[in-house]
């Protein structure tokens, strides 16, 4: 990842919203101490001003990421995320055939112990079966899911889908290694197929409803096209 300009989806004097690429950290993290390039750093230099991320999305997740241009706005937007007022939609490619709609609501363990309520809704957009042997099965099945998390726990989508055994493709931590390996070897995939497609929240200054959509990354579209899924109308 180089310091190329980040795609800006929305900008005013209070906020800037970007479409974060796959494989880019939001900010410095002890879990990736070797990294020297971050979305925060790139955007700060790109706009030549102070910026602060109002929330986080995983390194390998692409999509909508909101930055505040003042500490006051940062505080107000973060409050909306913390009180679950922000509506979020994601797109993911997962293992197996999903039901038409569903909800995962098993509590998730916190890093410091104990459990938190967590609710993830989803609907299946497409299904496909490939004539590719993975593990002990002669064919492999996948679903494209639209996901609307009600809560915002750490790695919530990845953990809930792993609990359902519908592992996200390219998820090295919670995913299924044989399917990940097949996508790497057959299709050259080097990221996780999870995209933060849209966010809807109240503008902290104007009070207007702000809905921002992020186009799906070219890498995600490439993989969908390679396995024969339709790519039109996805954010």
N, C-alpha and C positions, 0 to 999 in steps of 0.2 A: 504493500500500500504506500503510495507516494502522496505528497502534499498537493494533490490536484484540488481545484475548487469543488466545494460540495454543492449538490443541486439544491437550490432554495425553492421551497414550495409556497411559502408565505412569509412576508416581512412587513413590519411597520416599525414605529419608533419604540415599541414596547417588547415585541416578540419577533423571533425568526424561527421558522420551521423548515427542517431539511429532510431530504430523503437519504438516510444513512446507507452507505454501501455495506454489503456483506464483508466480514472479516476486518472491521474497523472498530476499535474500542471507543467507547464514549469519552472516557477520561483515564488518567493513570490508575493502575490497579496493582496491588501486590501479587495477584495471581498471574500477571503477565508483565513481570518487572523488566523483561528484556525489550519490550516494545517502546518505541520512541515517537510514534505518530498516533494522534488521537483526534477524534472529531472536534472536541473542545478547542484544541490547539489550532487545527486547520481553520475552523470557523472564526476564531478570534483574529487570526492573521488575515483572513479573507475580508472581514468587515472592519478590521482595525479598531475594535472596541471590546469592552468587557462583555463576556457572555457566560451564562451558567445553564447547564442542562437541568430541566425541570423534572425529568424522570430518566429512567435508563431502559435500554433494550440491549440484549445480549450481543456480544462481539460478532457472532456469525449471523445474527438476525439483521435483515435490511428493513428500511422503511421509515415511517414518520417519527421524527425526534424533535421535541420542542425545546428551544433555548429562550431564556429571559435575557433582556438587555438592562435590567436593573434588579437590585436585591429585593425591592418591594414587589415587583411583578413575579420574580422567582418564588417568593414566599406564597403568594396568592395562588399561582398555578399548582405548586406542589400540594397545597391544601386540597385542591380539587382532586388530585390523584389519590391523596391519602384518605379522603372521605368517599371515594368511589363514585365521584360525579362525572368522571370522564368516560365516554363511550369509546370502546376500542374494537377494531376488527382486524383480524389477522388472516393470512392465507398460509396453508401448510400442505406439503405432500407427506402422506403417512403410509405405513405398511398396512396391508389388509383392506377389506371392504368395510367401510363405516356404515352404520345405519343412516337412514335419511336425515334424522336429527337426533340430538342427544345432549345430555348434560353430565359432566363429571363433577362430583361435589365432595370427594373425600378430603378431609383436612390434611394439610401438608405440614411436615415438621419444620420448625424454625431452626436457624443455624445455632442458636443458643439454647436449644431444647424447647420442649412444649410443642403444641400444635396450633395452627391457625386455620380458620374456616377458609375454604377456597372453592370457587364455583366457576366452571368453564362450560359455556354453551357452544355447540357446533352444529353445522349442517353439511352434508356431503354434497359437493358440487359435481364431481365426476368420479367414475371408477374405471379401472383398466386392468386387464390381465395380460402379462407379458409371457411369451414362450421362452422364458429364461429360468433355468433351474437355480434355486437358491436354497441352501440347506437340504432337506430331504424331500422337497416338493418339486415336481417337474416344471411348474409354472410359478409366477409370482404376481401377487395382486397388490394394487395401490389405490389410494383415494386422495382426491384433492378436497381439502376441507376449508370452509370459512368458519373462523373461530371468534367468538365474542366473550372474552373473559369478563366476568362480573366483578371479581376481585383482582388484586394485582400483587400476588405473592411471587417470591423469587423463583424463576424457572417454572412458573405455574403451568403453562401450556405443555412444556416438555415433560414435566413430571406426571401430569394428569393423563396425557396420551400414552406414556410409558406404562402407567398403571393399567390402562385398558389394553395394553399390548398392541396398540396402534402407534408404534414408534415413529418419530419424525425422521425422515431421511436426511442423513448427514449429521445427526446429533451424536457426537462421540461420547458424551457423558451418560445420557439416559437411553440412547438408541440401541439398535440391534446391529452388531458388528458385521454380520454376513451380508445384510442388505446394503449397509454403507459401503462395504468393500466392492460389491457388485456395481454400485453406481459410480464409484471411483474408477474401477477398471474398465467398465463398458462405456461410460459417458463422461469421464474426466471430471466428475464433481469434486470440488474441494471446499465446500461450505455446507451450511445447514439450510434446508428449504423451508424457512419460516420468514414471513414478510409481514411487517406491521403496515397494513394497507390504509387504515384511516383512523383519525382521532376526531372526536367531537367534544368540545368543551366551551365554557363561557369565557369570553375575552375578559381578563381581569380588570381592564380599564373602561372599556365601552359597554360591557355587559351583553354585547351581542353574542349569539351562538356562532362559533367558529368551527367549521368542518373542513378538515384538510385531508386530501387523499394523496397517496404516493404511488406512482407507477411501479409495477412489478419489475424487478431487476432483469436485465438481459440474460443473466445466468439462470435464473429461475425459469424464465420463458424458454430458454434453450433446452433445458432438461424436460420440461413439459412437452415441447414439440418433439424431442427425440423419442419419448415413450408413447407418442400418439395422442396426447390430450389436447383439447381445444384451449387456445390461449386468448381468445377474444373476450372482451368485457371484464377482465380481471383488474379492477381498480383503474 
